[in-house]
Amino acid sequence: MPIDKIALEKAIKRAIPVSHLEIEDQSSGCGESYAIVLVFQGKTTLARHRFINELLKDQIAQMHAFSQKTYTPEQYEALQEQQEQK
C-alpha cells in the first residue's frame, strides 16, 4: 500500500513542533520512496533520526526507501547562510 505524503506530514506535525518540513516523493508519485528535510529542536543528529524512525516505523516499513536530513533551527539557519554565500 503506497504511503501518502499528506499522511507523513500529519504524523510528523502531530508529534513534534516543526520549524520547517520538506517531503519529496522520489518514486514519481507511487509513494514508495521519500526524502525528508526536517527542522525541529532536538538533541544530536542520531537522536533526531532515531526519533523520526520510531515515529514513522509503520510507514517506513511499507516503503522501498526513506531518507532523512534533520536539523536544529540553528543548524538549518547556518546551512541556509552557507548556501546563500555560494
N, CA and C of each residue as an Amber inpcrd file, in Angstrom:
protein
   258
   0.8390000  -1.1780000   0.0000000   0.0000000   0.0000000   0.0000000
   0.8840000   1.2420000   0.0000000   0.7140000   2.1370000  -0.9500000
   1.5570000   3.3350000  -1.0130000   1.2940000   4.2720000   0.1700000
   2.3420000   4.9400000   0.5530000   2.2670000   5.9080000   1.6410000
   1.9570000   7.2720000   1.0540000   1.0320000   7.9660000   1.6750000
   0.6110000   9.2810000   1.2160000   1.4780000  10.3670000   1.8550000
   1.9150000  11.3030000   1.0490000   2.7460000  12.4110000   1.5150000
   2.0420000  13.2080000   2.6120000   0.7650000  13.4230000   2.4690000
  -0.0040000  14.1840000   3.4560000  -0.0650000  13.4290000   4.7800000
  -0.1820000  12.1150000   4.7270000  -0.2120000  11.3140000   5.9530000
   1.1180000  11.4050000   6.6970000   2.2240000  11.4070000   5.9520000
   3.5340000  11.5810000   6.5840000   3.6270000  12.9430000   7.2660000
   3.2080000  13.9670000   6.5470000   3.2630000  15.3230000   7.0890000
   2.4340000  15.4320000   8.3730000   1.2340000  14.8970000   8.3530000
   0.3650000  14.9550000   9.5390000   0.9800000  14.2080000  10.7160000
   1.5400000  13.0290000  10.4710000   2.1410000  12.2400000  11.5460000
   3.2970000  12.9870000  12.2010000   4.1110000  13.6270000  11.3870000
   5.2500000  14.3660000  11.9190000   4.7810000  15.5970000  12.6970000
   3.9190000  16.3760000  12.0840000   3.4760000  17.6230000  12.7160000
   2.6250000  17.3790000  13.9600000   1.9670000  16.2490000  14.0340000
   1.1700000  15.9120000  15.2040000   2.0740000  15.5550000  16.3880000
   3.2630000  15.0230000  16.1060000   4.1490000  14.5260000  17.1620000
   5.1090000  15.5750000  17.7130000   5.5400000  16.5100000  16.8610000
   6.5550000  17.4770000  17.2990000   6.3030000  18.8400000  16.6730000
   6.7450000  19.8990000  17.3540000   6.6730000  21.2230000  16.7310000
   7.7920000  21.3510000  15.6940000   7.4020000  21.5980000  14.4780000
   8.3220000  21.6220000  13.3420000   8.5460000  23.0560000  12.8840000
   9.8190000  23.4250000  12.7020000  10.1370000  24.7430000  12.1560000
  10.0700000  24.7510000  10.6340000  10.4670000  23.6240000  10.0390000
  10.4990000  23.5120000   8.5750000  10.3750000  22.0380000   8.2170000
   9.6140000  21.7520000   7.1740000   9.4380000  20.3740000   6.7240000
   9.3090000  20.3420000   5.2160000  10.1460000  19.5410000   4.5860000
  10.0450000  19.2710000   3.1490000   9.9100000  17.7650000   2.9930000
   8.9330000  17.3400000   2.2220000   8.7550000  15.9200000   1.9390000
   8.7460000  15.7550000   0.4260000   9.6650000  14.9480000  -0.0740000
   9.7580000  14.7290000  -1.5160000   9.4980000  13.2620000  -1.8330000
   8.4870000  13.0220000  -2.6600000   8.2180000  11.6740000  -3.1480000
   9.1980000  11.4220000  -4.2910000  10.1720000  10.5770000  -4.0580000
  11.2060000  10.3050000  -5.0590000  10.8560000   9.1070000  -5.9370000
   9.6240000   8.6510000  -5.8430000   9.2110000   7.4750000  -6.6050000
   8.2120000   7.8330000  -7.7000000   8.2520000   9.0530000  -8.1660000
   7.3740000   9.5150000  -9.2450000   5.9000000   9.3670000  -8.9030000
   5.5700000   9.5790000  -7.6330000   4.1730000   9.5840000  -7.2300000
   3.6040000   8.2760000  -6.7320000   4.3920000   7.2130000  -6.7220000
   3.8160000   5.9330000  -6.2760000   3.9060000   5.7450000  -4.7590000
   4.5870000   6.6340000  -4.0540000   4.5990000   6.5870000  -2.5950000
   5.4730000   5.5260000  -1.9750000   6.5130000   5.0880000  -2.6760000
   7.3750000   4.0470000  -2.1330000   8.7520000   4.5270000  -1.7450000
   9.0640000   5.7910000  -2.0340000  10.3810000   6.3230000  -1.7160000
  10.2460000   7.8050000  -1.3730000  10.6340000   8.1490000  -0.1600000
  10.5270000   9.5320000   0.2930000  11.8520000  10.0220000   0.8540000
  12.0800000  11.3050000   0.6830000  13.1990000  12.0000000   1.3210000
  12.5990000  13.1830000   2.0650000  13.0220000  13.3610000   3.3080000
  12.5040000  14.4900000   4.0690000  13.6490000  15.3500000   4.5880000
  13.3590000  16.6240000   4.7050000  14.2190000  17.5740000   5.3960000
  13.3600000  18.1170000   6.5190000  13.8470000  17.9870000   7.7220000
  13.0360000  18.3010000   8.8920000  13.8410000  19.1390000   9.8760000
  13.2470000  20.2300000  10.3260000  13.8990000  21.1120000  11.2940000
  13.0410000  21.1480000  12.5500000  13.6310000  20.6910000  13.6400000
  12.9580000  20.7530000  14.9330000  14.0110000  20.7400000  16.0300000
  13.6180000  21.2470000  17.1760000  14.5500000  21.2940000  18.2930000
  14.7340000  19.8960000  18.8320000  15.9520000  19.4550000  18.8660000
  16.2240000  18.1110000  19.3310000  17.6370000  18.0090000  19.8490000
  18.0440000  16.8100000  20.0460000  19.3730000  16.5690000  20.5940000
  20.3630000  16.3870000  19.4610000  21.0800000  15.3110000  19.4740000
  22.0640000  15.0480000  18.4330000  21.3660000  14.6050000  17.1420000
  22.1100000  14.6050000  16.0830000  21.5660000  14.1400000  14.8070000
  21.0680000  12.7000000  14.9400000  21.8430000  11.8550000  15.5750000
  21.4550000  10.4570000  15.7470000  20.1560000  10.3390000  16.5460000
  20.0350000  11.1130000  17.6140000  18.8100000  11.0720000  18.4260000
  17.6020000  11.5510000  17.6290000  17.7760000  12.5760000  16.7930000
  16.6690000  13.0440000  15.9520000  16.2750000  11.9830000  14.9390000
  17.2600000  11.3420000  14.3100000  16.9740000  10.2960000  13.3220000
  16.2650000   9.1120000  13.9660000  16.7210000   8.7140000  15.1270000
  16.0720000   7.6000000  15.8190000  14.6320000   7.9460000  16.1710000
  14.4120000   9.1930000  16.5970000  13.0680000   9.6290000  16.9390000
  12.1450000   9.5370000  15.7230000  12.5970000  10.0380000  14.5740000
  11.7810000  10.0190000  13.3520000  11.5690000   8.5760000  12.8880000
  12.6060000   7.7540000  12.9560000  12.4560000   6.3450000  12.5700000
  11.4080000   5.6460000  13.4290000  11.4080000   5.9230000  14.7180000
  10.4190000   5.3180000  15.6120000   9.0250000   5.8730000  15.3310000
   8.9490000   7.1840000  15.1410000   7.6730000   7.8440000  14.8750000
   7.0070000   7.3030000  13.6090000   7.7990000   7.0850000  12.5750000
   7.2640000   6.6770000  11.2700000   7.5210000   5.2000000  10.9530000
   7.7670000   4.3810000  11.9680000   8.1690000   2.9950000  11.7110000
   7.1550000   2.2120000  10.8780000   5.8690000   2.4250000  11.1000000
   4.8610000   1.6910000  10.3230000   4.8770000   2.1250000   8.8570000
   5.0200000   3.4290000   8.6270000   5.0560000   3.9400000   7.2620000
   6.3510000   3.5240000   6.5560000   7.4760000   3.6420000   7.2630000
   8.7700000   3.2920000   6.6680000   8.7960000   1.8120000   6.2860000
   8.1620000   0.9690000   7.0850000   8.1330000  -0.4720000   6.7930000
   7.4430000  -0.7680000   5.4630000   6.5840000   0.1230000   5.0090000
   5.8600000  -0.0830000   3.7580000   6.5520000   0.5550000   2.5540000
   7.6540000   1.2540000   2.7940000   8.3580000   1.9620000   1.7190000
   9.5230000   1.1360000   1.1960000   9.9190000   1.4590000  -0.0190000
  11.1170000   0.8800000  -0.5960000  12.3480000   1.6090000  -0.0700000
  12.2410000   2.9460000   0.0660000  13.3780000   3.7470000   0.5320000
  12.8820000   4.9600000   1.3030000  13.6650000   5.3520000   2.3100000
  13.3470000   6.5300000   3.1140000  14.6570000   7.1600000   3.5510000
  14.7910000   8.4480000   3.2900000  15.9770000   9.1600000   3.7650000
  15.5350000  10.4200000   4.4860000  16.3420000  10.8170000   5.4440000
  16.0010000  11.9980000   6.2180000  17.2470000  12.8190000   6.5090000
  17.0360000  14.1100000   6.5080000  18.0310000  15.0660000   6.9720000
  17.3320000  15.8740000   8.0440000  17.8510000  15.8170000   9.2470000
  17.2340000  16.5400000  10.3450000  18.2160000  17.5700000  10.8790000
  17.6780000  18.7210000  11.2090000  18.4910000  19.8200000  11.7180000
  17.7840000  20.4840000  12.8880000  18.5750000  21.1010000  13.7430000
  18.0040000  22.0200000  14.7180000  17.7650000  23.3270000  13.9730000
  16.9530000  24.2210000  14.5160000  16.7620000  25.5120000  13.8380000
  18.0790000  26.2600000  13.6180000  18.9800000  26.1760000  14.5760000
  20.2750000  26.8540000  14.4410000  21.1150000  26.2380000  13.3220000
  21.1390000  24.9270000  13.2470000  21.8830000  24.2510000  12.1870000
  21.3130000  24.5880000  10.8100000  19.9950000  24.6040000  10.7210000
  19.3550000  24.8910000   9.4410000  19.6270000  26.3340000   9.0080000
  19.5900000  27.2630000   9.9450000  19.8740000  28.6580000   9.6210000
  21.3100000  28.8080000   9.1240000  22.2510000  28.1410000   9.7680000
  23.6440000  28.1800000   9.3310000  23.7930000  27.5660000   7.9420000
  23.1040000  26.4870000   7.6720000  23.1370000  25.8510000   6.3610000
  22.5930000  26.7890000   5.2860000  21.4840000  27.4590000   5.5850000
  20.9000000  28.4170000   4.6430000  21.8650000  29.5490000   4.3500000
  22.5460000  30.0540000   5.3750000  23.5170000  31.1280000   5.1870000
  24.6830000  30.6710000   4.3170000  25.1520000  29.4430000   4.5170000
  26.2390000  28.9010000   3.6980000  25.8150000  28.8050000   2.2320000
  24.5940000  28.3630000   1.9900000  24.1060000  28.2200000   0.6130000
  23.9300000  29.5590000  -0.0600000  23.5460000  30.5730000   0.6970000
  23.3770000  31.9140000   0.1360000  24.7120000  32.5180000  -0.2710000
  25.7860000  32.1620000   0.4250000  27.1090000  32.7090000   0.1430000
  27.7330000  32.0910000  -1.0970000  27.2240000  30.9760000  -1.5390000
  27.8020000  30.3040000  -2.7220000  27.3640000  30.9380000  -3.9940000
